[in-house]
Amino acid sequence: MTTHSSSAEPRLPDPIRQRSEFLNSYVVAAEEKVAEPFRGVTSDGNVLPGLYPIRSSGVSTAPILEAACAWLAALSAEQRQQAMFSVDHDHWRRWSNIHPPLLRHGVCLMEATESQRKLAYDLLASGLSAAGFDAAVDVMRLNETVGEMTGRFDEYGEQRYWVSIFGEPSADQPWGWQIDGHHLNLNYFVLGDQVVLSPLFMGSEPVIATEGKYAGTAVFRAEEERGFALMRSLSDDQRIAAIIGDELPHDVFGTGFRDNLILEPQGILFDDLNADQQSGLRAVIETYVNRLRPGHAEIRMEEVVSRLSETRFAWIGDMTDDGVFYYRVQSPVILLEFDHQRGVAFRGTPVSRNHIHTVIRTPNGNDYGRDLLRQHYERYKH
């Protein structure tokens, strides 16, 4: 008779075992990336200096400070301990689009009271424009939709997002906040009246809810339509300059744990576009920049406009009416990416317009406001 040791581990079904192995390797690789000294996104591994001086923006950040203080005041002592980290803590860099609650930190909205959740939404709204806030909330709602469609509420859901505060909220000292979860990863740094909103990862699968609690909710239409319209407006020669490959990338290049990404500038230069096309490229950029709160969005756009002569638009993919594609806008001060994805929640489905990833990065060392923080430390000799 065959006997089995009671201490032997049961063999998991292949899909579950493979998924567990993938997640374990993902965590190991992620921690290796976080352990690397932060440099930021660059074109060749070298950071261009002097792009982000400390200076007054003239736009008050008092509403953001008030919203953060109100949320913290509503937490229990235990929750505040979970939520608060030093301003230079590596948890900034542990945001992840992956849906199981790996590497998460902070207070989970699912475990918060209704009043605490409302105050967290107030914090989100304080840093964004109305359009940016709506986009973020709709991403969260569509995360509920995918839970309804798959039945996997252990992975998906509207409140499966974690909120953290970095540093002590202050009118003149550096601090910031983060919202982290599947398809919404928002990093917000504040120094005086300056702000940095990046990395900002937003995605969704599906991008339109056709049924369920949030039927009719849709995201990323402007991002998709404006990028597509710009590419369709190019001449044959211009398209040759813009197209950088044949095969769509697996994900946006600036996704989680790619803080030190080296990304060669490719695509067509802004100066090689005609006036209408230049307006189209500016419209693409504004779609992303205008997720930021009014006043600060205009300042950020001025920063981007100052580098338009070094700005490139790059494309991979189809140009038919229902084609799938990837595009990016890259300059020394901004990286924007848009990518159609294969099915993940709905495994086995091909790349389609029903799964989209987008990301905003601030190259040359100022993601998470790191360059501003560096200058602040140098100025005040921390």
Secondary structure, DSSP 8 states (H G I E B T S, - for coil): -----TTS-----HHHHHHHHHHHHHHHHHHHHHHS-----BSSS----SSS-----S---HHHHHHHHHHHHHS-HHHHHHHEE-TT-GGGGG----SS--S--SEEGGGS-HHHHHHHHHHHHHHB-HHHHHHHHHHHHHHHHHHHHH--TTT--TT-EEEEEES---SSS-EEEEEEETTEEEEEEEETTEEEEEEEEEEESSSB--SSTTTT-B--HHHHHHHHHHHHHS-HHHHHHHEEESS--SS-TT-TT-TT-B----SEEGGGS-HHHHHHHHHHHHHHHTTB-TTHHHHHHHHHHTTGGG-EEEEEE--STT--EEEEEEETTEEEEEEEE--TTTTT--SEEEEEEEEEE-TTTTGGGHHHHHHHHHHHT-
